[in-house]
Structure formats: structure tokens, C-alpha cells
């Protein structure tokens, strides 16, 4: 099995997550949750980790962390192994607790920091555990919205400062609860998560300054594609050539017959480019962000029921990436 790509450098931001092996419970009671949180102090002291947001769920966790040093792997190895050791000792178990290696998404803090924090804090609601994030004890949301003394390892100023000077906590609360971020929902719903969440410029800079100096590693096939950024015209050109139509047809809506090549081009744009849905909708014209979500749902349904469409998608992805 291939290892996930790790992009490490000073002052990098990551959304880190891991799940219990076979989706088994990782936190049985309050003591388990607190034991895990206590290790954050060790990460801060030993590895200088800055935890900016977190949410512990019964069988998985989410952490938004900034690493002043390029040592994410060292710190996460300590976190997972230390908690597994204490958990197994307490519950008289043996063996691995988490499912393989943790997942780490490099985050473009300038454009996605607030949105990732919202995604993390809304996890308990999406899981049906509570009706409002302020009712969940095992996340950092309470520190963002209440006057509670912060642990020295938790940093909230970076996020709250983006809401001005006055009423930061109220503004953040409204930001988290006012709407669902469809773009991020689809990003994290992908079977194979991309290792970078950011703007086109951020991914390009990452590829040029970081990955360009890392020799290819056979066990990490994602490395060559980590910052792969096909432009939308290229996607349209290849889709049009594949279906033997004019590229102009990809901007035409056929209400009666439909336009499958157009739908597939839009779908591939969301899957491969990681551009904001608004940018994609503006490019393809006459389609809303909601319309893009509907196309993604439709194509996912078709590719699971019609083998030829799934085959077309696989071929197109290879052509676009070549």
C-alpha cells in the first residue's frame, strides 16, 4: 500500500485526521477524550506544535495545527503512539488503535483557514451528536465563543483576528453556523483526498518551492500529482476531443437531451482542479454553485451504475494528467 505524501516545512498549516481501525471506537468515555487532549501539551512543549482547532469524535479526530518546525511526522507519531499505549493499557487491549497512518492536508491559510476550522467544528452536528457546536464538549469551539481560559497549547487569535477587533467571538459563531461550505464538503468526501487544499497560486508555489526539491519516492505515487493543477481550458479541450465535439458545445445547455460531455467536464474540473465552485460556475457559464453540486451527484451515480461512463472518466483523467 502506498504511503500518503507528507509536505513538511517551517510554519506550515495542516488539517490532520485519523480514524479508529475498522471504524472502531477510539474514545469510550470522558477520561479517554481528556487523555488524548492532555497529549497536546506534550506536542506543544516537545515539538512546538500550535493547535488552532480540534474536534474529537467517538471514532476519529480532527486537528488544525501549525508547525513552526518541519516536524509534523514526529509530533503525530508521538500523539498516536502515546494515546494508543495509554488506551490499550487502560482498556486491556493490544495492537494498533488507529487505521494506518494519519491523513494530513496542507492548508492554504490565507484562503482556507477559517473554512477548515468551521468544517472541523461542525463535525458533531453532521454526525447527529448535537444540535449546535457549543453543546459539544470535546472540540475547541467553546474556546472560540466563550470567555474561557485558553490552554497554553491552543491558539485562537489567528482565526479570531480575521473578524476585526470587536465582537470576534460572536462573529465567529455566526460564521460557523450560518451556512454549509459545499466546496469543502465535496473536497473531504472524495475517496482519495488531495494532499493540498489551497488556491491555484498556493499549490503552484508549493510545487515549485517544496516538491521540486524532493526526489521522487516510489512508495509515494501521489507526489508527482500533489500540486497537479490542470487548467480548465485543458480539461475542456481533452473532453471535447474525446467525445469528438467542438469545445463550444461544453458551454451549451440542452434541457431536453442533456449534455453529458459538459457535465463530465464540470465534474472533472471539481475533481482535479480544487478550484472554488464559483470560479468553475463562472467559467462554464449558465450554471450555479448548486447546479455544480447536482452534476457531481449525477455523475457519481452514473459512474456507479454504467461501467462505460466510469471507464470514460478513468481514461479522461489519465489524458488530462499526462
N, C-alpha and C positions, 0 to 999 in steps of 0.2 A: 504493500500500500504506500502511495506517495505521501511525503510529508508536506504539510502546509508551509507556504512561504513565510519567512519572517523578515520583515524590513525593519532594521534597527538603526537608530541614530539618535543623537542628542536632542532632547526636548520634543520628542515625537509624541503624538496623541494616539491612543488605541481604544477601541471598544473590544474588550476581552470577554469571552464567554466560554462556558463548558457545561456539559450535561452529565448526569449520572449514567454509568454504563447500563445499556439496555433500558434507559429511561427510569432506572430505579431511584428511589428517594435518597437524597443526599443530606437532607436536614429533617430529622424526625421530630425535634422539639425545640423550644426556645434556647436551651443550652447549646444545641448544635449550631444554630444561627449565630449565637454570641461567640462561640468558639472560633468560627470562621472569621467574624468581624475583628476579633482580637488579633488575628494574624496580620491585619492591615497595619497595625503599629510596627510590627517587625519589618514589613516591606518598606515602610517609611524610614525606619531607622537604619536598616542594613543596606537597602538598595535605593533610597531617596525617592521612592515612588510617591507621586501625588495623586491620591484618589479624588476624583472630581464628581463622580456619581456612581451609585451601585444599587443593585436590587438582587436580593437572594430569594429564589423561588424554591418550592419543595424539592424539585429535582434538577435545578440548574441555577446558574448565577450569571449576572451581567456586571461588568465593571468598566467605567470610563476613567482611564488613567493617563497621566502624562509622565514620561520618564526623562528626567534631566540627563541621565546617562543612558547609553545604548545597551541596557541590560534587562530588557523585558523578559527574555527567556529565563534568566537566572532567578528573577523575582517570582515569576509564575511557577517555575519548578518548585521553589520553596513553598509557595502558597498551597499548591495542590498536594504535594507530598506530605507537608506538615499536617494539613487538615485530614488527609486520608489516614495518617498514622494515628491521630487522636480519635478520629471517628471509629476506626476499627478496634482500637483498644477499648473504647467506651462500650461499643455495641457487640463486642466479642465476634468480630468478623475478620476476614483475611482477604487479601488480594486488592486489585485495582477498584477504586470507587468511581472514578470519572471515565467517560467514554473517550479513550485515546487522548491525544494532545489537545490542548485548548485551542480555540479559534481566536485570532487576533486581526481585527480590521484596522488598518492605518487610516486615521480620520483627518480630513482637511478641516482643521479647527476654525478657520476663517469663515467657511460656508456651512459647516455641518455640526459644529459643536453643540449648539442649542438643540438642534433637532434630534441628535443622538441621545442627549440627556432626557429629552421628552420621551423618546422611544423606550428608554430603559425604565423610566418611572411609571410608564403606563402598562408595563408587563402584568402586574397583578390584576388590573382591570380586564385586560384581554383574556386572562386565564379564568376570569369569573370568580376570583377570590374575594374581591371587594368592589364597592361601587364608586369609590373616589380614592385617589392615591394617598390622601392624607390619613386614610384609615389603615394603611399598611405599615407595620412596624419595621420591617426588615429591608428598608430602602433608604436612600439619602434624601428623599423628597421632603421629609419632615424638617430637615435642616435648612432647606431652601425656602420654606414657607412659614416657619415658626421661629420664635426667639428662643433658640436652644443653643447651649454652649457647644461649639464645634470640637470634635476630637482633633488633635494636632495633625493627624494624617489626612483629614478631609478638607478640601479646598472648594469653596463655593463662590469666591469673589470673581473668578474668571468668567463664570457664566452670568452671575447676577449683575455684574458691571455693565453688561450689554443692554440692560434695561434702564439705563440712566442712573441718576443719583437718588431720586425719591421713589418710595414705594416699590422697591425692587422685588420684594417677596410677593406682593400682590400681583405685580405684573407677570412674574414668572408663573405663578399659579394659574393665571388666565391663559398664558401661553400654552401650558401643558394640557389644559383641559378643554380648550376652545375648539380644537379640530384634530382629525387624524391625518397623519402625514402619509398619503398614499404612495409617494415615491419611495420612502424608506420601507414601508410595509412590503412592497414588491422586491426591494433590494434584499431584505433579510429573508424573504420567502423563497429565494432561489435555492435549488438543490445544492449547488456549488457556489458558495459565497466568494465574491471577488475580494482580494486582499487589500484593496484600496477603495475608500469612499471619499470622493472629492470631485472638484471641478476638473474640467479638461486641462486647465493650466496646471493645477496641482499635480495631477497624475503625470503630465508631461515632465514637470520639473523633478518629480520623484524618479521617474525613469532615467532622466539624464544625469542627475547628480548622485543617485544612490545605486540603482540597479545596474547602471552602466559599468560600475567598478566591481561588481560581484561576478566572479567566474561562474558559468553555468554549472548547476549541480544536477546530475541525472535523476536523483530521487525527488527533485522538486520541479516537476514539469510546469507548474504554474508560473515559474519565474519569468519565462520569456513572454508570458501573457499578462503579467501582473499590472502593467501600465499600458497594455494594448488599448489604443483609442481609435477605432475606425471612425472616420468622419461620416456624416450622414449621406453626403453625395456618393461616397464609395459604396455604402450599403445599397442605395437605390440603384446605382449602376449595375452592380452584380445581380441584384434581384431581377432587374429588368432584362438583363442578358439571359439569365437562367430561364425565365418564362417567355423569352422571345417577344417582348413587348417594348414599346417606347417608354423611356423613363418618365415622360409626361403623364403616362397612364397611372403612375403611382400617386398622383395628386388629384385623381378623379374619383368621385364617389358615385357608385352605381347602386341606387337604393333598391332596385328590383333584383338584379342579378348578383349584386355584391361585387367586390373587387378583392379577391383573395391575395394576389401579389402585393397590393397596397397594405393589406392587413399584416401580411408576413413581414414586409419591410418595416412597418411600425413596430411590430413585435421584436424583430431583431435589433432595432435601434434601442429599445428599452433593455434588452438582454445584454448587449455587447458594449454600449457606449456609456452607460451610467449617467447620461445627461438628465437634467431635470425634465419632467414630463412637459412642463410649459414650453421649454425650448423645442422639444420634439413636436408638440402640437403646432407651434408656430411654423416649423419647417414644413410639415406635411399639409398644412392649411385645412380649414374647414373641419377641424376635429378638436374637441375639448379634452382637458385632462381626464375627465370622467370617461370620455369616449376611448381614450387610450387604455384605461383600466378594463373596459369592456372587451377590447380587442385582445388584450393579454389573456383574459378569462376564456374567450372564444378559441384562440389558437391553442392554448393548453388543453382544452377539451378535445379539439380536433386531432391534435398530435397523439393523444392517448387512445383515440378510437379509430383513426385512419392511418395505417402504417406508412402510406406513401407520403403523407404530409410530414410526418416525423422524419422520414428519410430525406425529404427535400430540405428540411431545416438543418439537419446534420451536414448535408453537402454544402449548403449556403454558408454555414458558419465556418467551415474549412476554407471555402473560397475567400471569404471576407478576411480571414486571419492570415491567409497566405501572402 
